[in-house]
Amino acid sequence: MPAKKAESKAKRKQPAATAKIKIQYYRSTIAFPSRQKEIVRSLGLRKLNQIVERPDNASMRGAVAKVPHLLRIVE
């Protein structure tokens, strides 16, 4: 049995390298609605000028588009 599991793991294809985007938190959320604060936090951003790398997909770009005055995409 263990040999069969090892074979099945070896047969699995590795996921293709997905495109990434870098998102920078450049303006404070003070005096903005709590919903916008939640969006920034949900992207994993905690500190000003912090840059995180996230998958480049529609949901991530949509979240950044909701708060373009707080976040920017760094190329």
C-alpha positions as a Markdown table, in Angstrom:
| # | Residue | x | y | z |
|---|---|---|---|---|
| 1 | Met | 0.0 | 0.0 | 0.0 |
| 2 | Pro | 2.6 | 2.7 | 0.9 |
| 3 | Ala | 4.4 | 2.2 | -2.5 |
| 4 | Lys | 1.1 | 2.8 | -4.3 |
| 5 | Lys | 0.6 | 6.1 | -2.4 |
| 6 | Ala | 4.1 | 7.2 | -3.4 |
| 7 | Glu | 3.4 | 6.4 | -7.0 |
| 8 | Ser | 0.1 | 8.4 | -7.0 |
| 9 | Lys | 1.9 | 11.4 | -5.5 |
| 10 | Ala | 4.6 | 11.3 | -8.1 |
| 11 | Lys | 2.0 | 11.2 | -10.9 |
| 12 | Arg | 0.3 | 14.4 | -9.7 |
| 13 | Lys | 1.2 | 17.3 | -11.8 |
| 14 | Gln | 2.6 | 20.4 | -10.1 |
| 15 | Pro | 0.4 | 23.5 | -10.6 |
| 16 | Ala | 1.6 | 25.9 | -13.2 |
| 17 | Ala | 3.4 | 28.9 | -12.0 |
| 18 | Thr | 0.7 | 31.5 | -11.5 |
| 19 | Ala | 1.3 | 35.2 | -12.2 |
| 20 | Lys | 1.7 | 37.4 | -9.2 |
| 21 | Ile | 1.0 | 41.0 | -8.5 |
| 22 | Lys | 2.6 | 43.2 | -5.8 |
| 23 | Ile | 0.2 | 45.3 | -3.9 |
| 24 | Gln | 1.4 | 48.3 | -1.8 |
| 25 | Tyr | -0.5 | 49.9 | 1.1 |
| 26 | Tyr | 0.5 | 53.5 | 0.7 |
| 27 | Arg | -2.3 | 55.6 | 2.5 |
| 28 | Ser | -3.7 | 55.2 | 5.9 |
| 29 | Thr | -7.3 | 53.9 | 6.4 |
| 30 | Ile | -8.0 | 56.5 | 9.2 |
| 31 | Ala | -11.1 | 58.4 | 8.4 |
| 32 | Phe | -12.3 | 55.9 | 5.8 |
| 33 | Pro | -15.3 | 53.5 | 6.2 |
| 34 | Ser | -14.7 | 50.3 | 8.1 |
| 35 | Arg | -15.6 | 48.3 | 5.0 |
| 36 | Gln | -12.5 | 49.7 | 3.3 |
| 37 | Lys | -10.3 | 48.9 | 6.3 |
| 38 | Glu | -11.6 | 45.3 | 6.1 |
| 39 | Ile | -10.6 | 45.1 | 2.4 |
| 40 | Val | -7.0 | 46.3 | 3.2 |
| 41 | Arg | -6.7 | 43.8 | 6.1 |
| 42 | Ser | -8.1 | 40.9 | 4.1 |
| 43 | Leu | -5.3 | 41.3 | 1.6 |
| 44 | Gly | -2.8 | 40.8 | 4.4 |
| 45 | Leu | -1.7 | 44.4 | 4.6 |
| 46 | Arg | -1.0 | 45.7 | 8.2 |
| 47 | Lys | 1.5 | 48.5 | 7.9 |
| 48 | Leu | 1.9 | 51.5 | 5.7 |
| 49 | Asn | 4.2 | 51.1 | 2.7 |
| 50 | Gln | 4.0 | 47.3 | 3.2 |
| 51 | Ile | 4.1 | 45.3 | -0.1 |
| 52 | Val | 2.6 | 41.9 | -0.4 |
| 53 | Glu | 2.6 | 39.5 | -3.3 |
| 54 | Arg | -0.7 | 37.9 | -4.3 |
| 55 | Pro | -2.0 | 35.8 | -7.2 |
| 56 | Asp | -2.9 | 37.9 | -10.3 |
| 57 | Asn | -6.6 | 37.1 | -10.7 |
| 58 | Ala | -9.8 | 38.9 | -11.0 |
| 59 | Ser | -10.7 | 38.8 | -7.3 |
| 60 | Met | -7.4 | 40.3 | -6.2 |
| 61 | Arg | -7.6 | 43.0 | -8.8 |
| 62 | Gly | -11.2 | 43.7 | -7.8 |
| 63 | Ala | -10.3 | 44.1 | -4.2 |
| 64 | Val | -7.6 | 46.6 | -5.1 |
| 65 | Ala | -10.0 | 48.4 | -7.4 |
| 66 | Lys | -12.4 | 48.9 | -4.5 |
| 67 | Val | -9.8 | 51.0 | -2.6 |
| 68 | Pro | -7.5 | 52.6 | -5.3 |
| 69 | His | -7.0 | 55.6 | -3.0 |
| 70 | Leu | -5.4 | 53.3 | -0.4 |
| 71 | Leu | -3.6 | 50.7 | -2.5 |
| 72 | Arg | -1.5 | 50.6 | -5.6 |
| 73 | Ile | -0.2 | 47.8 | -7.8 |
| 74 | Val | 3.6 | 47.9 | -8.0 |
| 75 | Glu | 5.1 | 46.7 | -11.2 |
